């Protein structure tokens, strides 16, 4: 794998950040997912090996994502949860 924006890829689907942290290059997006469908999609993605979940407070699906993560059995330390915050919510 070649150079990826944000860092150099290590060839195993990870992007190495300047901090030395290796982040998955591909994740599960949840923008349009709600309710039990959201939980099922995230659980399935985690079961397939995804370790990055992308969400945002404005998606309104944080509870479902949290439940899918909890039920997955994947240790939290192995996961990256990326969340965006609306400017109005920043303090």
N, C-alpha and C positions, 0 to 999 in steps of 0.2 A: 504494500500500500504506500502511496506517495505522501507528500506533505499535505496536511489538512490545516484549514484555517484554525488558528488557536494553538497549534503545536504539531509535533511530528507523530505520525502514526507508527505504531510498533508492529504492524503486520497482523495483529490478532483482533482487529476491530476496536482498538482503543486509541484515544488521542491523548498524548502526554502533554499536560499543561506545564506552564513555566514553573509552577509550584512543585512539580514532580508527581502530581496526582494523575493517574491514568483513568480517563473517563470514557465510557462506551461511546462509540461514534454513532450508533443508531439506537433509538429508543422508541418507546410506545407513547404516541401522542394521544391526548384525551380530550381535545377541544370540544368535540360534539357529543361526547359520551355522558350519559346521565343514568342514575338509578342502577338497577341490577345489571343492565347491559354494560355499564362502565366497569362494575366489579368483575363481571365475567371476562371482559376483554383484557383487563389488567392482569387478572389471575392467569389467563391463558398465556399472555405474553411472558409473564414471569416463569411459568412452567416450561415455555419454549427456550428459556435462557436469556431473555431480555433482562437487563439490569439497570436501565435508565427509564424513568417514567416522567413525562413532561405534563405539567398541569399549570393552572393559574387560579388565583382566588376568584376571578370573575367567571370561571367555568362552572362553579358551584358543585363540584364533584369530589371535593377533598375527603369527605367522609367515606365514600365508596372506594376511593383509591386506598385510603388507610386500611379499610377492612380487607381489601384484596391482598394488600401487603401482609397484613397480620395473618390471614388464613393461608398464605402461600407457603409458609415455613422457611422462606428464604431469609437468612439472617440480615437484619437491617444494615449492618456494616458493609454488606455486599451491594447495596442498592444506592443509586443516585436518584433523588427526586428533585426535579427542576421545577420551580414555581415562580411565576411572575406576579408582581404586585402592582396594582393600579397606583398612579402618582398620588391620587387623593388619599391613599392608605399609608403612604410613607410618612414617617415622622422625623 
